[in-house]
Amino acid sequence: MAINLNTIEGTLTPVGDKVLVSNMFFGEQTTVGGLIIRDDNGTTRGIYPRWGQVHAKGPKNTETYSVGDWILVEHGRWTRSVKIDEGDGELELRMIDNDAVLAFSDTKPDDVILGAEYSDGEGFTVDPQQFVNA
C-alpha cells in the first residue's frame, strides 16, 4: 500500500553543495500599472529566473550567501516542492544546484517585477499585439 506524504515533519539537510530555498513565487503577479498577469509558469512568457530565500546550504557549499539571503535561480533549475513542518509552520522547499545561482541579495528584491521589461513607466516599449495569438 502506498503512503501519501503531504507534509514531512522534521528538518531537511541538503547534500554536497546543494541549496534548499523557500518563498519562490509561481502565482499571479501585478505590474506597476495594475495589470494582473496570470500564472505563466510552463509557457513561453513564463521562462525567466526566480528569486528564492535560502533555507539551508549543503556542507560543501562555500558560496558567500547565507541562510536567509535571497538567490536568483536560472529558470527551471529547481525541483518540485516538498512541504515540511519544522515545528513553526509549514514551508514549501525546493532544491537548487549551486551552479544555477545567478545572483544573491541580503534583502528581498522588491523591485524585480514581471512585465517591467515591457514598459518604461509611462507607456509600452513593445507592441502588445505581438502577444496576441492570431
Backbone bond lengths (Angstrom), bond angles and torsions (degrees), N, CA, C in turn:
res aa  C-N    CA-C-N  psi(-1)  N-CA   C-N-CA  omega(-1)  CA-C   N-CA-C  phi
1 M - - - 1.446 - - 1.527 108.80 -
2 A 1.305 117.32 131.52 1.465 122.48 -179.65 1.518 110.39 -78.99
3 I 1.312 115.29 145.22 1.459 121.49 177.62 1.518 108.38 -106.28
4 N 1.319 117.40 129.01 1.454 122.27 178.12 1.524 108.61 -96.18
5 L 1.318 116.57 109.30 1.458 120.88 178.67 1.516 109.19 -93.47
6 N 1.315 116.75 108.90 1.454 119.98 177.41 1.517 111.03 -81.20
7 T 1.327 116.39 -41.71 1.454 121.54 -178.57 1.521 109.33 -140.69
8 I 1.305 116.33 134.19 1.460 121.85 176.52 1.514 107.81 -91.79
9 E 1.316 116.79 133.68 1.455 120.49 177.07 1.518 108.46 -99.54
10 G 1.332 117.47 135.64 1.459 122.70 -178.84 1.513 110.48 120.29
11 T 1.323 116.57 -158.31 1.460 120.93 -179.20 1.518 110.43 -119.47
12 L 1.301 116.28 153.82 1.462 123.05 174.27 1.519 108.27 -115.25
13 T 1.322 116.40 141.67 1.457 121.76 175.87 1.513 107.98 -122.91
14 P 1.329 118.62 123.86 1.463 120.14 178.67 1.525 111.02 -70.24
15 V 1.318 117.02 151.26 1.458 122.18 178.85 1.531 110.33 -94.29
16 G 1.320 115.88 157.51 1.459 121.78 176.23 1.512 112.18 56.79
17 D 1.348 116.44 -128.56 1.465 120.40 -179.40 1.525 112.13 -105.88
18 K 1.322 117.07 18.26 1.465 121.61 179.35 1.527 111.18 -67.71
19 V 1.340 115.24 164.50 1.463 122.08 -179.43 1.524 108.16 -131.73
20 L 1.315 117.42 137.52 1.458 122.22 171.00 1.518 107.91 -101.89
21 V 1.345 116.53 130.64 1.460 120.54 -179.91 1.521 110.28 -124.23
22 S 1.320 114.41 154.56 1.466 121.89 173.90 1.521 107.03 -127.27
23 N 1.301 116.16 177.60 1.472 122.99 175.16 1.520 114.12 60.65
24 M 1.334 118.22 32.39 1.467 120.12 170.81 1.522 107.11 -82.81
25 F 1.323 117.81 133.89 1.458 122.12 -174.04 1.520 110.68 -101.78
26 F 1.344 116.45 129.14 1.455 121.54 -179.87 1.528 112.93 -127.21
27 G 1.307 118.79 5.13 1.462 121.59 -174.54 1.516 113.11 -93.20
28 E 1.333 114.74 -158.98 1.457 121.12 178.06 1.522 110.25 -65.47
29 Q 1.320 115.83 150.40 1.456 121.59 175.77 1.516 108.96 -130.45
30 T 1.311 116.10 155.35 1.456 122.22 178.17 1.519 108.57 -117.98
31 T 1.338 116.41 129.07 1.461 120.67 179.95 1.522 109.57 -77.55
32 V 1.338 116.20 171.46 1.456 121.86 177.84 1.524 110.53 -58.41
33 G 1.326 116.72 -35.41 1.455 121.27 -179.50 1.523 113.87 -78.59
34 G 1.339 118.28 -2.21 1.447 121.51 177.30 1.517 115.19 94.78
35 L 1.330 117.94 2.64 1.457 120.11 178.12 1.525 109.56 -73.40
36 I 1.312 117.04 136.76 1.463 121.59 176.81 1.521 107.70 -94.77
37 I 1.318 115.47 122.15 1.462 121.30 179.67 1.525 107.09 -105.71
38 R 1.317 116.40 120.59 1.464 120.07 -177.53 1.524 110.10 -67.93
39 D 1.315 115.74 165.18 1.453 121.97 178.34 1.523 108.37 -59.33
40 D 1.321 116.63 119.64 1.455 120.33 -176.72 1.522 112.38 -117.15
41 N 1.317 117.62 17.93 1.452 120.46 178.58 1.524 109.10 -60.82
42 G 1.301 116.74 132.63 1.456 121.21 -179.46 1.512 113.57 93.14
43 T 1.334 118.59 -8.43 1.455 120.98 176.07 1.524 108.87 -102.11
44 T 1.306 117.51 170.27 1.457 121.30 -178.77 1.519 111.62 -58.91
45 R 1.350 117.44 -42.29 1.459 120.14 179.63 1.523 112.30 -72.15
46 G 1.341 118.23 -15.75 1.452 121.79 -177.62 1.510 114.23 -87.94
47 I 1.320 116.35 6.26 1.464 119.74 -178.54 1.519 108.57 -90.55
48 Y 1.323 115.48 97.46 1.455 121.80 177.23 1.525 108.51 -158.36
49 P 1.316 117.76 155.93 1.472 120.00 178.10 1.521 111.01 -64.87
50 R 1.312 116.30 156.93 1.466 121.51 179.63 1.522 109.75 -130.14
51 W 1.326 114.94 150.78 1.451 121.93 176.98 1.524 109.82 -89.41
52 G 1.326 116.49 143.13 1.459 122.24 174.38 1.518 108.99 -143.33
53 Q 1.314 116.47 153.04 1.461 121.25 -179.02 1.524 109.28 -95.84
54 V 1.327 116.46 130.00 1.462 121.70 -177.74 1.523 109.35 -65.86
55 H 1.328 115.61 123.12 1.468 121.91 177.65 1.533 110.30 -98.95
56 A 1.337 116.28 -38.61 1.462 121.06 179.41 1.521 109.26 -158.96
57 K 1.329 116.02 151.43 1.463 122.99 176.87 1.520 108.49 -119.29
58 G 1.337 116.04 144.94 1.451 120.78 176.63 1.524 111.21 -69.34
59 P 1.328 118.07 162.01 1.466 121.61 -175.76 1.532 114.44 -64.53
60 K 1.324 118.02 -23.18 1.471 120.73 -179.90 1.526 112.90 -95.82
61 N 1.321 117.52 3.16 1.460 121.75 -179.57 1.530 108.83 -83.23
62 T 1.336 115.98 111.25 1.470 121.51 -177.34 1.517 112.62 -107.93
63 E 1.329 116.90 14.60 1.467 120.20 -179.50 1.530 110.10 -66.34
64 T 1.357 115.89 159.16 1.462 120.50 -173.85 1.521 114.30 -79.32
65 Y 1.340 118.47 -13.50 1.461 118.19 175.24 1.529 108.36 -73.84
66 S 1.328 115.03 156.39 1.469 118.94 -177.04 1.525 110.13 -132.01
67 V 1.318 116.08 174.58 1.456 122.02 179.03 1.528 108.66 -58.00
68 G 1.319 116.36 131.19 1.459 121.71 -177.86 1.514 113.01 101.15
69 D 1.347 117.70 -20.96 1.464 120.99 177.10 1.528 109.82 -73.88
70 W 1.321 116.05 164.53 1.463 123.09 178.09 1.517 108.86 -105.63
71 I 1.349 117.62 133.10 1.456 121.37 178.24 1.525 109.84 -120.07
72 L 1.321 115.30 146.11 1.462 122.19 176.47 1.523 106.96 -97.28
73 V 1.330 116.38 122.74 1.459 122.29 -172.76 1.524 109.76 -112.22
74 E 1.335 116.28 136.46 1.464 121.32 176.36 1.524 109.75 -53.88
75 H 1.336 116.08 147.29 1.457 120.07 -178.70 1.528 110.91 -59.55
76 G 1.321 115.23 131.79 1.451 121.44 174.20 1.514 115.26 79.35
77 R 1.314 118.84 3.61 1.463 121.47 -176.68 1.523 110.94 -97.86
78 W 1.321 116.62 38.18 1.450 122.03 176.22 1.525 108.06 -133.63
79 T 1.327 115.96 159.00 1.454 120.82 178.58 1.523 109.62 -87.44
80 R 1.305 116.01 172.92 1.462 120.14 170.09 1.513 107.43 -64.50
81 S 1.304 115.90 158.37 1.466 118.81 -176.11 1.519 111.61 -79.80
82 V 1.319 114.14 152.76 1.451 122.34 171.26 1.522 106.25 -124.80
83 K 1.320 116.29 134.77 1.464 120.07 -179.81 1.520 108.65 -89.36
84 I 1.318 115.75 134.06 1.457 121.34 -178.01 1.519 109.48 -135.49
85 D 1.306 115.87 143.07 1.461 121.77 176.92 1.520 107.89 -121.97
86 E 1.328 115.82 109.54 1.458 121.62 -179.58 1.520 111.96 -96.46
87 G 1.313 117.08 15.72 1.454 121.54 178.52 1.514 114.32 102.74
88 D 1.330 117.80 -19.33 1.462 120.20 -179.02 1.530 111.78 -116.80
89 G 1.316 115.88 28.31 1.461 120.12 178.47 1.513 111.59 118.50
90 E 1.316 114.84 164.70 1.460 121.08 -176.97 1.528 111.01 -88.91
91 L 1.325 116.71 137.37 1.464 123.41 177.55 1.519 109.69 -124.77
92 E 1.328 116.71 150.38 1.454 121.39 169.52 1.519 107.00 -103.10
93 L 1.332 116.61 119.25 1.460 121.34 -178.95 1.514 110.62 -111.92
94 R 1.320 115.54 146.81 1.456 122.82 175.13 1.521 108.19 -130.35
95 M 1.335 116.27 145.40 1.451 120.00 178.26 1.529 109.84 -94.57
96 I 1.326 115.15 139.49 1.463 123.02 -178.21 1.523 108.72 -124.17
97 D 1.329 117.26 138.90 1.458 120.71 169.94 1.514 108.17 -75.66
98 N 1.304 116.85 139.01 1.462 121.16 -177.57 1.531 112.18 -59.54
99 D 1.332 117.39 -33.66 1.467 119.26 -178.98 1.523 113.36 -75.18
100 A 1.338 118.56 -4.02 1.463 122.47 177.73 1.528 112.26 -93.54
101 V 1.335 117.74 -0.62 1.462 121.61 -179.65 1.526 108.78 -82.24
102 L 1.333 116.23 122.31 1.467 121.67 -177.66 1.523 112.96 -93.37
103 A 1.334 116.56 -34.30 1.466 121.48 -176.58 1.515 108.29 -161.87
104 F 1.344 116.17 168.01 1.458 119.26 174.84 1.513 110.10 -146.25
105 S 1.340 115.17 159.86 1.452 122.44 -179.30 1.520 107.86 -146.25
106 D 1.337 116.30 144.62 1.465 118.32 178.48 1.529 112.11 -84.43
107 T 1.332 116.80 -6.99 1.466 121.00 175.49 1.523 109.30 -123.10
108 K 1.324 116.36 155.26 1.452 120.46 179.72 1.523 109.67 -65.15
109 P 1.335 117.95 124.67 1.469 120.78 -178.92 1.526 111.52 -75.22
110 D 1.316 117.16 97.84 1.462 121.56 -179.35 1.524 112.99 -82.84
111 D 1.324 117.29 -18.64 1.457 119.20 -174.46 1.525 113.26 -88.37
112 V 1.312 118.21 1.47 1.453 120.37 177.49 1.516 107.68 -90.66
113 I 1.320 115.39 106.94 1.460 120.83 -174.23 1.517 109.03 -123.24
114 L 1.316 115.76 127.33 1.446 120.73 175.73 1.524 109.14 -61.69
115 G 1.300 117.35 131.63 1.450 121.16 -179.96 1.514 112.61 99.56
116 A 1.341 118.48 -11.26 1.458 120.55 -179.59 1.526 110.85 -63.33
117 E 1.336 116.68 -25.72 1.463 119.30 179.41 1.522 112.58 -72.53
118 Y 1.347 117.77 -8.50 1.453 121.41 -178.91 1.525 113.21 -105.43
119 S 1.316 117.68 3.68 1.451 120.84 -177.59 1.518 110.41 -147.20
120 D 1.327 116.18 144.18 1.461 119.77 176.52 1.534 110.68 -98.33
121 G 1.334 117.08 10.64 1.454 121.98 -179.51 1.516 112.28 98.28
122 E 1.328 117.30 -19.78 1.455 121.07 179.75 1.516 112.90 -117.07
123 G 1.322 116.93 -22.29 1.456 120.70 -179.25 1.509 110.08 -170.26
124 F 1.330 115.16 173.77 1.448 120.07 179.32 1.523 110.53 -69.60
125 T 1.320 116.51 141.94 1.459 120.86 174.28 1.517 110.82 -101.93
126 V 1.347 117.24 -4.78 1.450 122.69 174.35 1.524 107.79 -133.94
127 D 1.313 116.19 163.12 1.458 121.47 179.56 1.522 109.23 -80.74
128 P 1.341 119.07 116.31 1.470 120.85 -179.39 1.530 113.03 -60.89
129 Q 1.316 117.59 -21.53 1.460 120.45 -179.08 1.526 112.47 -65.51
130 Q 1.331 117.31 -20.88 1.463 118.70 -179.61 1.543 112.23 -71.31
131 F 1.336 117.17 -11.41 1.455 120.78 177.70 1.524 112.40 -96.88
132 V 1.339 117.40 -0.35 1.448 121.88 -178.94 1.512 108.90 -92.42
133 N 1.344 116.44 130.78 1.460 120.46 177.65 1.521 109.04 -72.13
134 A 1.299 115.13 131.72 1.468 119.74 -179.32 1.501 110.76 -94.55
